[in-house]
Amino acid sequence: MRTLRADDRLLVFSPHFDDAVFSCAELIARHAGATVLTVFAAPPDADGLTKWDAACGFRGARQALEMRRKEDDAALSLLSAQAERLEFRDSQYRATPAPQALSEGLDRVLRRSPADVLLLPAGLFHSDHVLLHRALIALRPGHARKRWLLYEDALYRRLPGLLQRRLAELADAGLQATPLYFPSDHALAALKQRAVACYASQLRGLTAAADGYADAFLPERYWMLEDAGEAPR
């Protein structure tokens, strides 16, 4: 059965402040010192107020980004993880980066990272998640010596058909995705609950949404990505 080694160094690509913790907190906590790279982490040029930031209790975008960084720092500290951020903007601020600029920024990260294992989102539903997923998949051939894991984006993974379509797209691109399982651990589950609670602003917005955030506490799910026909590593 495919698994990870205890001494593997992890680099987790998180579209926004909270995605990695909502989706991968237990795995992050298993590997002390893991790095979580938040990609769309830059403040907007103008301090407007989006519908989502208002739902989370903020008065403007700059206040939102400042508080979200603090929430993320607190959560990652609980998980003994390191925080890194890139200066690309969340799509809600109408400043989505050009694919080439994003690709170049991510490639620089990959070239300097000592990580053995890279975790990328399945890229389900949200435009930032999809953009990040596609950019990383395109970069994978140049960094094939590292092991690549796909994580199922919490909250979005339950939307009908999205995960199945993503796996089918990967297969069409010559990639095989094999489920990777980890044993349940009550202590890690409790730690994840504490880490998720650090994102108080986001939980406020999600509580008002129809679907809430209960999916974040369901078992984390991962897929090992390899070239079709490649032997297990």
GUVO-569512 format. One record per residue (C-alpha): residue in one letter; chain; x negated, y negated, z negated. Coordinates in steps of 0.05 Angstrom, whole numbers. Layout:
{resn: a&chain: A&east: X&north: Y&up: Z}
...
END
This chain:
{resn: m&chain: A&east: 0&north: 0&up: 0}
{resn: r&chain: A&east: -26&north: -69&up: 17}
{resn: t&chain: A&east: -41&north: -113&up: -43}
{resn: l&chain: A&east: -85&north: -169&up: -67}
{resn: r&chain: A&east: -147&north: -163&up: -110}
{resn: a&chain: A&east: -149&north: -198&up: -177}
{resn: d&chain: A&east: -209&north: -240&up: -156}
{resn: d&chain: A&east: -180&north: -263&up: -90}
{resn: r&chain: A&east: -181&north: -339&up: -82}
{resn: l&chain: A&east: -114&north: -367&up: -58}
{resn: l&chain: A&east: -98&north: -428&up: -17}
{resn: v&chain: A&east: -23&north: -441&up: -15}
{resn: f&chain: A&east: 5&north: -490&up: 37}
{resn: s&chain: A&east: 65&north: -526&up: 8}
{resn: p&chain: A&east: 105&north: -572&up: 53}
{resn: h&chain: A&east: 129&north: -616&up: -5}
{resn: f&chain: A&east: 118&north: -624&up: -80}
{resn: d&chain: A&east: 155&north: -563&up: -107}
{resn: d&chain: A&east: 159&north: -514&up: -48}
{resn: a&chain: A&east: 98&north: -473&up: -69}
{resn: v&chain: A&east: 121&north: -468&up: -141}
{resn: f&chain: A&east: 194&north: -452&up: -124}
{resn: s&chain: A&east: 170&north: -398&up: -75}
{resn: c&chain: A&east: 104&north: -372&up: -103}
{resn: a&chain: A&east: 94&north: -391&up: -176}
{resn: e&chain: A&east: 86&north: -321&up: -203}
{resn: l&chain: A&east: 34&north: -302&up: -150}
{resn: i&chain: A&east: -2&north: -368&up: -162}
{resn: a&chain: A&east: -5&north: -354&up: -236}
{resn: r&chain: A&east: -35&north: -285&up: -223}
{resn: h&chain: A&east: -95&north: -319&up: -191}
{resn: a&chain: A&east: -121&north: -373&up: -238}
{resn: g&chain: A&east: -154&north: -430&up: -200}
{resn: a&chain: A&east: -111&north: -421&up: -138}
{resn: t&chain: A&east: -106&north: -484&up: -96}
{resn: v&chain: A&east: -38&north: -512&up: -76}
{resn: l&chain: A&east: -43&north: -560&up: -17}
{resn: t&chain: A&east: 17&north: -605&up: -9}
{resn: v&chain: A&east: 18&north: -628&up: 63}
{resn: f&chain: A&east: 73&north: -681&up: 68}
{resn: a&chain: A&east: 50&north: -721&up: 8}
{resn: a&chain: A&east: 37&north: -792&up: 31}
{resn: p&chain: A&east: 81&north: -851&up: 11}
{resn: p&chain: A&east: 119&north: -887&up: 66}
{resn: d&chain: A&east: 100&north: -956&up: 92}
{resn: a&chain: A&east: 165&north: -987&up: 69}
{resn: d&chain: A&east: 198&north: -977&up: 1}
{resn: g&chain: A&east: 267&north: -959&up: 25}
{resn: l&chain: A&east: 316&north: -912&up: -9}
{resn: t&chain: A&east: 335&north: -847&up: 26}
{resn: k&chain: A&east: 397&north: -808&up: 10}
{resn: w&chain: A&east: 356&north: -752&up: -22}
{resn: d&chain: A&east: 313&north: -798&up: -65}
{resn: a&chain: A&east: 377&north: -832&up: -89}
{resn: a&chain: A&east: 407&north: -764&up: -107}
{resn: c&chain: A&east: 344&north: -749&up: -148}
{resn: g&chain: A&east: 353&north: -813&up: -188}
{resn: f&chain: A&east: 301&north: -858&up: -156}
{resn: r&chain: A&east: 305&north: -932&up: -137}
{resn: g&chain: A&east: 257&north: -928&up: -80}
{resn: a&chain: A&east: 209&north: -883&up: -41}
{resn: r&chain: A&east: 145&north: -906&up: -76}
{resn: q&chain: A&east: 175&north: -891&up: -144}
{resn: a&chain: A&east: 197&north: -824&up: -118}
{resn: l&chain: A&east: 128&north: -805&up: -93}
{resn: e&chain: A&east: 93&north: -827&up: -157}
{resn: m&chain: A&east: 140&north: -787&up: -200}
{resn: r&chain: A&east: 139&north: -726&up: -155}
{resn: r&chain: A&east: 63&north: -725&up: -159}
{resn: k&chain: A&east: 66&north: -726&up: -235}
{resn: e&chain: A&east: 118&north: -670&up: -235}
{resn: d&chain: A&east: 75&north: -629&up: -189}
{resn: d&chain: A&east: 13&north: -640&up: -231}
{resn: a&chain: A&east: 50&north: -616&up: -293}
{resn: a&chain: A&east: 76&north: -553&up: -258}
{resn: l&chain: A&east: 10&north: -534&up: -228}
{resn: s&chain: A&east: -26&north: -545&up: -294}
{resn: l&chain: A&east: 20&north: -494&up: -326}
{resn: l&chain: A&east: 1&north: -445&up: -271}
{resn: s&chain: A&east: -74&north: -459&up: -278}
{resn: a&chain: A&east: -74&north: -482&up: -205}
{resn: q&chain: A&east: -111&north: -539&up: -170}
{resn: a&chain: A&east: -73&north: -593&up: -132}
{resn: e&chain: A&east: -95&north: -620&up: -65}
{resn: r&chain: A&east: -54&north: -666&up: -20}
{resn: l&chain: A&east: -56&north: -689&up: 52}
{resn: e&chain: A&east: -35&north: -757&up: 76}
{resn: f&chain: A&east: 23&north: -738&up: 121}
{resn: r&chain: A&east: 93&north: -764&up: 108}
{resn: d&chain: A&east: 157&north: -727&up: 91}
{resn: s&chain: A&east: 206&north: -728&up: 150}
{resn: q&chain: A&east: 258&north: -763&up: 108}
{resn: y&chain: A&east: 215&north: -826&up: 114}
{resn: r&chain: A&east: 220&north: -823&up: 190}
{resn: a&chain: A&east: 145&north: -815&up: 201}
{resn: t&chain: A&east: 134&north: -743&up: 222}
{resn: p&chain: A&east: 62&north: -733&up: 245}
{resn: a&chain: A&east: 44&north: -715&up: 315}
{resn: p&chain: A&east: 30&north: -640&up: 321}
{resn: q&chain: A&east: -42&north: -652&up: 342}
{resn: a&chain: A&east: -57&north: -697&up: 283}
{resn: l&chain: A&east: -26&north: -645&up: 235}
{resn: s&chain: A&east: -65&north: -589&up: 268}
{resn: e&chain: A&east: -131&north: -626&up: 262}
{resn: g&chain: A&east: -119&north: -642&up: 189}
{resn: l&chain: A&east: -101&north: -570&up: 172}
{resn: d&chain: A&east: -161&north: -543&up: 211}
{resn: r&chain: A&east: -208&north: -587&up: 170}
{resn: v&chain: A&east: -178&north: -558&up: 107}
{resn: l&chain: A&east: -186&north: -487&up: 132}
{resn: r&chain: A&east: -258&north: -497&up: 152}
{resn: r&chain: A&east: -279&north: -522&up: 84}
{resn: s&chain: A&east: -236&north: -477&up: 41}
{resn: p&chain: A&east: -270&north: -419&up: 5}
{resn: a&chain: A&east: -203&north: -383&up: -2}
{resn: d&chain: A&east: -198&north: -309&up: 16}
{resn: v&chain: A&east: -122&north: -310&up: 23}
{resn: l&chain: A&east: -79&north: -363&up: 57}
{resn: l&chain: A&east: -5&north: -369&up: 42}
{resn: l&chain: A&east: 40&north: -405&up: 92}
{resn: p&chain: A&east: 115&north: -417&up: 90}
{resn: a&chain: A&east: 160&north: -377&up: 136}
{resn: g&chain: A&east: 184&north: -445&up: 161}
{resn: l&chain: A&east: 259&north: -438&up: 152}
{resn: f&chain: A&east: 309&north: -493&up: 166}
{resn: h&chain: A&east: 274&north: -557&up: 142}
{resn: s&chain: A&east: 237&north: -592&up: 198}
{resn: d&chain: A&east: 174&north: -603&up: 156}
{resn: h&chain: A&east: 172&north: -529&up: 138}
{resn: v&chain: A&east: 180&north: -509&up: 211}
{resn: l&chain: A&east: 126&north: -559&up: 234}
{resn: l&chain: A&east: 76&north: -534&up: 182}
{resn: h&chain: A&east: 90&north: -461&up: 197}
{resn: r&chain: A&east: 80&north: -469&up: 271}
{resn: a&chain: A&east: 16&north: -510&up: 263}
{resn: l&chain: A&east: -15&north: -457&up: 217}
{resn: i&chain: A&east: 6&north: -399&up: 261}
{resn: a&chain: A&east: -28&north: -434&up: 320}
{resn: l&chain: A&east: -92&north: -442&up: 279}
{resn: r&chain: A&east: -94&north: -371&up: 254}
{resn: p&chain: A&east: -135&north: -341&up: 311}
{resn: g&chain: A&east: -193&north: -388&up: 293}
{resn: h&chain: A&east: -191&north: -365&up: 220}
{resn: a&chain: A&east: -173&north: -292&up: 229}
{resn: r&chain: A&east: -226&north: -267&up: 179}
{resn: k&chain: A&east: -183&north: -293&up: 123}
{resn: r&chain: A&east: -120&north: -256&up: 101}
{resn: w&chain: A&east: -55&north: -291&up: 118}
{resn: l&chain: A&east: 9&north: -282&up: 77}
{resn: l&chain: A&east: 77&north: -309&up: 96}
{resn: y&chain: A&east: 120&north: -330&up: 37}
{resn: e&chain: A&east: 195&north: -336&up: 42}
{resn: d&chain: A&east: 216&north: -408&up: 30}
{resn: a&chain: A&east: 258&north: -409&up: -33}
{resn: l&chain: A&east: 328&north: -439&up: -24}
{resn: y&chain: A&east: 325&north: -433&up: 52}
{resn: r&chain: A&east: 310&north: -358&up: 56}
{resn: r&chain: A&east: 383&north: -340&up: 40}
{resn: l&chain: A&east: 411&north: -378&up: 99}
{resn: p&chain: A&east: 440&north: -326&up: 147}
{resn: g&chain: A&east: 394&north: -300&up: 201}
{resn: l&chain: A&east: 337&north: -349&up: 193}
{resn: l&chain: A&east: 286&north: -301&up: 165}
{resn: q&chain: A&east: 303&north: -247&up: 215}
{resn: r&chain: A&east: 294&north: -296&up: 272}
{resn: r&chain: A&east: 227&north: -319&up: 245}
{resn: l&chain: A&east: 201&north: -247&up: 239}
{resn: a&chain: A&east: 225&north: -233&up: 310}
{resn: e&chain: A&east: 188&north: -294&up: 336}
{resn: l&chain: A&east: 124&north: -271&up: 301}
{resn: a&chain: A&east: 131&north: -202&up: 332}
{resn: d&chain: A&east: 141&north: -233&up: 401}
{resn: a&chain: A&east: 76&north: -272&up: 389}
{resn: g&chain: A&east: 38&north: -207&up: 375}
{resn: l&chain: A&east: 38&north: -210&up: 299}
{resn: q&chain: A&east: 62&north: -155&up: 254}
{resn: a&chain: A&east: 92&north: -174&up: 186}
{resn: t&chain: A&east: 89&north: -121&up: 131}
{resn: p&chain: A&east: 124&north: -131&up: 64}
{resn: l&chain: A&east: 77&north: -141&up: 6}
{resn: y&chain: A&east: 105&north: -124&up: -63}
{resn: f&chain: A&east: 82&north: -144&up: -133}
{resn: p&chain: A&east: 108&north: -113&up: -197}
{resn: s&chain: A&east: 157&north: -153&up: -238}
{resn: d&chain: A&east: 128&north: -188&up: -299}
{resn: h&chain: A&east: 173&north: -219&up: -352}
{resn: a&chain: A&east: 118&north: -265&up: -377}
{resn: l&chain: A&east: 104&north: -292&up: -307}
{resn: a&chain: A&east: 178&north: -301&up: -294}
{resn: a&chain: A&east: 185&north: -342&up: -358}
{resn: l&chain: A&east: 124&north: -384&up: -338}
{resn: k&chain: A&east: 155&north: -396&up: -270}
{resn: q&chain: A&east: 219&north: -422&up: -304}
{resn: r&chain: A&east: 177&north: -472&up: -343}
{resn: a&chain: A&east: 139&north: -493&up: -281}
{resn: v&chain: A&east: 203&north: -503&up: -240}
{resn: a&chain: A&east: 232&north: -544&up: -297}
{resn: c&chain: A&east: 175&north: -594&up: -288}
{resn: y&chain: A&east: 209&north: -618&up: -223}
{resn: a&chain: A&east: 264&north: -653&up: -261}
{resn: s&chain: A&east: 279&north: -703&up: -206}
{resn: q&chain: A&east: 287&north: -649&up: -152}
{resn: l&chain: A&east: 330&north: -606&up: -198}
{resn: r&chain: A&east: 375&north: -666&up: -208}
{resn: g&chain: A&east: 386&north: -671&up: -133}
{resn: l&chain: A&east: 393&north: -596&up: -124}
{resn: t&chain: A&east: 443&north: -590&up: -180}
{resn: a&chain: A&east: 489&north: -638&up: -143}
{resn: a&chain: A&east: 482&north: -597&up: -80}
{resn: a&chain: A&east: 531&north: -541&up: -65}
{resn: d&chain: A&east: 480&north: -484&up: -68}
{resn: g&chain: A&east: 438&north: -507&up: -128}
{resn: y&chain: A&east: 369&north: -476&up: -140}
{resn: a&chain: A&east: 383&north: -407&up: -170}
{resn: d&chain: A&east: 347&north: -375&up: -111}
{resn: a&chain: A&east: 280&north: -401&up: -139}
{resn: f&chain: A&east: 286&north: -351&up: -196}
{resn: l&chain: A&east: 300&north: -290&up: -153}
{resn: p&chain: A&east: 241&north: -244&up: -136}
{resn: e&chain: A&east: 187&north: -275&up: -94}
{resn: r&chain: A&east: 177&north: -242&up: -26}
{resn: y&chain: A&east: 115&north: -240&up: 18}
{resn: w&chain: A&east: 94&north: -211&up: 85}
{resn: m&chain: A&east: 22&north: -194&up: 106}
{resn: l&chain: A&east: 9&north: -222&up: 175}
{resn: e&chain: A&east: -37&north: -183&up: 221}
{resn: d&chain: A&east: -47&north: -175&up: 296}
{resn: a&chain: A&east: -2&north: -121&up: 323}
{resn: g&chain: A&east: -36&north: -53&up: 314}
{resn: e&chain: A&east: -89&north: -80&up: 266}
{resn: a&chain: A&east: -110&north: -33&up: 210}
{resn: p&chain: A&east: -92&north: -53&up: 139}
{resn: r&chain: A&east: -143&north: -94&up: 100}
END
